[in-house]
Structure formats: structure tokens, C-alpha cells
């Protein structure tokens, strides 16, 4: 599993915003995911692989469930397997 660079986003900043995780050379993307801390500040608009099966992208929007805090740190994850 590859961990993308964590990104901190303020709800007053432009939306949607994106986080990515990219597989290293010699591997193929098989899936991905994301994590936000705190988890109630953001929601996923979409998440998808790129056409070359190397990068997992997550697009996020503000959550209607947000309580109190207005910033979140988000990390994307890519699941990669060696190519044969």
C-alpha cells in the first residue's frame, strides 16, 4: 500500500479539492481509499483511478455533518501490485 502526502484543508478554502496516491514504477494500481481526520468535516465527491492505472484520486467536498472544527487532514491510499 502506498500512502499519499497528507493534505490539510480549511473549509473556507475552495472546493472540491483533491488528494492523490501514486504507485511506484513496476506496479499497477488495483484500488485505493482515503482517510480524513477529523472524519466528519469532509465527504467524498468521487474517487477514481487514472487512465494509466498508477494514481488513485479522491475529490472531497465539505460535509453537512461537520461539528465545530473547520479543518481536516486528508490522506489518499493506493493499493499496488507488481506488474509481470
N, C-alpha and C positions, 0 to 999 in steps of 0.2 A: 504494500500500500504506500502511495506517495501522499505526503501532506503538503498542501499548497501554503503559501505565505499568508499568515493571519492578517486580516484587514479590519481595522476599527472604523465604524461608520456612525455618524451622528444623524439622527432622524431629521435634522434641519438641512442636511446635505441633499443633493439631487438623487432622485430615484428613477428607474431602477438602477441598482448598482450590481457589479459582477465580481465574483471571486473565481479563481481557477486553480486547478492542479494538473500538472503535465507529467506524463510518463517519460522515463528516460529512453534514450536510443536503445534499440534492440528489444523493446517491449511493445505490447499492444494494449490499449485501453479496453477493459472489459466491463467497467461500471464506475460508479462514483457516488459521492454523497457530500454532506456538509454538516457543520455544527456551528451554532451561534450561542454566545454567552453574553448576557442572559438570553434564554431561548424565546421569551415572549415578545421581544421587541421587533423581530422581523419575520416575514413569511416568504416562502418561495413563490416567485412568479413562474419560473421554469428552470429546469436543469437538463443538460444535454451534452452529448459528446460532439467533438468537432468532426468534420468530414474525414480527416486523416486518422481517426481513432487514436489520438495521442493526448488530447486535453479534455478534461471534464469542466464544464462551465455551469455556474449557478447564478441566476438572476434573482435578486431579492427586492421586496417592497416593504414598507412599514406595516406592522401588524396592528390590527384593531384591538388586540388584547393587551397591548403594552400598558404596563402599570409602573409609573414612577420614573424609571430611567429612560433616557433617550439615546443612549449609545449601546452598541453591541460589537463584539469582536467575532468575526466570521472566518471559518477555515473550510476550504474545499478539500476533498479527498479523491484520489484516483486509484482504482484497482487495476493493476497492470500485470500481465503475464508475458514471459519471454516469447519472442517470435521464433518460429522454427524455420 
